[in-house]
Amino acid sequence: QVQLVESGGGLVQAGGSLRLSCAASGSIFRLNAMGWYRQAPGKQRELVATITTGGSTNYADSVKGRYTVSRDNAKNTVYLEMNSLKPEDTAVYYCNARISYPSGRGYDYWGQGTQVTVSS
């Protein structure tokens, strides 16, 4: 059983910053890429940022230059530093992790989500 627990969400004014954290625990054999997704009301879940075990990152164009994703492999934790927040960043942010096992199978796991609300 794998758990991803997000924290750090909250209410912030436009232009402010938040840092999200997501810690993976449980039956992890190999933690591969991790990432953040978000879903605003009435919209599809979208990719925000991903990071490989080696530290390679990808960002959605809408957050590039404002968000920074990082990870601590020793702690199985991924972070998302969110700066210059805009009301359009308001969404539930979900942590995602790709975990592989000795069988060769890989699975995607999701956190419960943490609410980020940016007021204008």
C-alpha positions as CSV (number, residue, x, y, z in Angstrom):
1,Q,0.0,0.0,0.0
2,V,1.3,3.4,-1.0
3,Q,0.3,6.7,0.4
4,L,1.0,10.2,-1.0
5,V,0.3,12.9,1.5
6,E,0.2,16.5,0.3
7,S,0.5,19.5,2.5
8,G,1.1,23.2,2.2
9,G,-2.0,24.4,0.4
10,G,-4.1,27.3,1.6
11,L,-5.4,30.7,0.9
12,V,-3.0,33.3,-0.5
13,Q,-3.4,36.7,-2.1
14,A,-2.4,37.3,-5.7
15,G,1.4,37.7,-6.0
16,G,2.0,35.6,-3.0
17,S,3.8,32.3,-2.6
18,L,3.1,28.8,-1.3
19,R,5.2,25.7,-1.0
20,L,3.5,22.3,-1.4
21,S,5.0,19.1,-0.2
22,C,4.2,15.5,-1.0
23,A,5.7,12.6,0.9
24,A,5.4,9.0,-0.4
25,S,5.3,6.1,2.0
26,G,4.4,2.5,2.0
27,S,5.4,-0.4,-0.2
28,I,7.8,1.5,-2.5
29,F,10.4,-0.5,-4.4
30,R,11.5,2.2,-6.8
31,L,10.1,5.7,-6.9
32,N,10.4,7.0,-10.4
33,A,9.1,10.3,-11.7
34,M,6.9,12.4,-9.5
35,G,4.8,15.3,-10.4
36,W,2.1,17.8,-9.6
37,Y,-1.3,18.1,-11.3
38,R,-4.1,20.5,-10.6
39,Q,-7.8,20.6,-11.2
40,A,-9.9,23.8,-11.1
41,P,-13.7,23.7,-10.7
42,G,-15.3,22.7,-14.0
43,K,-12.0,21.9,-15.7
44,Q,-10.0,18.8,-16.4
45,R,-7.0,17.8,-14.3
46,E,-3.9,19.2,-15.9
47,L,-0.2,18.6,-15.5
48,V,1.7,21.3,-13.6
49,A,5.2,20.0,-13.2
50,T,7.1,16.8,-13.2
51,I,10.6,15.7,-12.0
52,T,12.6,12.6,-12.6
53,T,14.7,10.8,-10.0
54,G,17.7,12.5,-11.7
55,G,16.2,15.9,-11.3
56,S,15.0,16.7,-14.8
57,T,12.0,18.8,-14.8
58,N,9.1,19.8,-17.0
59,Y,6.5,22.5,-16.5
60,A,3.3,23.6,-17.9
61,D,3.7,26.8,-19.9
62,S,1.3,28.5,-17.6
63,V,3.5,28.1,-14.6
64,K,7.0,28.1,-16.2
65,G,9.1,30.7,-14.5
66,R,6.9,31.0,-11.5
67,Y,6.9,27.4,-10.1
68,T,9.8,25.2,-9.1
69,V,9.5,21.5,-8.6
70,S,12.2,19.7,-6.6
71,R,12.6,16.5,-4.7
72,D,14.4,14.8,-1.9
73,N,15.0,11.2,-2.9
74,A,16.1,10.2,0.6
75,K,12.8,11.3,1.9
76,N,10.6,10.2,-1.0
77,T,9.3,13.7,-1.1
78,V,8.5,16.1,-3.9
79,Y,8.0,19.9,-3.5
80,L,6.4,22.6,-5.5
81,E,7.4,26.1,-4.9
82,M,4.7,28.4,-6.2
83,N,5.5,32.1,-6.7
84,S,3.7,35.1,-8.1
85,L,0.5,33.3,-7.7
86,K,-2.5,34.3,-9.8
87,P,-6.2,33.7,-9.2
88,E,-6.1,31.3,-12.2
89,D,-3.8,29.1,-10.2
90,T,-6.7,28.3,-7.9
91,A,-7.2,24.6,-7.9
92,V,-6.9,21.4,-6.0
93,Y,-3.3,20.3,-6.5
94,Y,-2.6,16.6,-6.6
95,C,0.7,14.8,-6.1
96,N,1.5,12.0,-8.5
97,A,4.2,9.3,-8.3
98,R,5.2,6.5,-10.6
99,I,6.4,3.5,-8.7
100,S,7.9,0.3,-10.1
101,Y,8.2,-3.1,-8.5
102,P,10.4,-6.1,-8.8
103,S,7.8,-7.8,-11.0
104,G,8.5,-5.2,-13.6
105,R,5.1,-3.5,-13.2
106,G,4.7,0.1,-12.7
107,Y,1.8,2.0,-11.1
108,D,0.7,5.6,-10.8
109,Y,-0.4,6.8,-7.3
110,W,-2.2,9.9,-6.4
111,G,-2.5,12.0,-3.3
112,Q,-5.7,13.2,-1.9
113,G,-5.1,16.7,-3.1
114,T,-4.5,20.0,-1.4
115,Q,-6.5,23.1,-2.0
116,V,-4.8,26.3,-3.3
117,T,-6.9,29.4,-3.4
118,V,-5.5,32.6,-4.7
119,S,-7.6,35.7,-4.1
120,S,-7.5,38.8,-6.4
